[in-house]
Amino acid sequence: MGTKTVDETGTPAKADQTAKDEENVIVTDGDAAAEEQQTAGTTEPGETTEPGEATGDGADAEAAATPVEETGATGVGQGAGAVVSAGLGIVSLTGSWVGTVASARESLIGQLSTSSSSDVSVLIEKGYGNAWHATALWGGVFALVALIVGVVVLARPAFGAPGRPQAPWIKSVSWAGVALGVIGLILAVLKYTDVLLGLPAAG
């Protein structure tokens, strides 16, 4: 016949085993709570993160992307101005349809005004001199515009946001437009004043 072990107070030993099991459960629950607190990190109680809310890395990336877009837009405008400056400089040297039409108009007016005149010098001056001066004048206008646009593009970074350097190709094309504008302006002045390719004197 088996014997039943009891403690000093007469309570069976099974009660001691149950108390030990409860202590183990309490310790286990405490360890689980500590792990959850470590996993939560620095998040304060009651603080929640909304779905789609920007995180720190996402906000930094968005802030870094904004200056790039603005720089790109600014670069496009300056590049277009540089190309326009160079194009106008070339037109000032090679001639334009505006200058051609103005030259032909002045030549026609001169021929009509001297149709009854027999003076050769007057015919040369009215028929060809005015047309030549009109061509030189319009060439000078295009050269001056090319020069102004090129200078504005080169000076634009000084009035913009600091720390945004101008692209090298924009500087090169702008300097080309300025150089062509200066050359075209000098040639226009020389042609208009008859220093370069002046009208022949009447025999």
ABEGO torsion letter per residue (X at the ends): XBBBBBBAAGBBAAAAAAAAAAAAAAAAAAAAAAAAAAAAEABBBGBBBBBGBBBAAAAAAAAAAAAAAAAAAAAAAAAAAAAAAAAAAAAAAAEBAAAAAAAAAAAAAAAAAAAABABAAAAAAAAAAAAAAAAAAAAAAAAAAAAAAAAAAAAAAAABBBGBBBBAAAAAAAAAAAAAAAAAAAAAAAAAAGABGBBBBBX
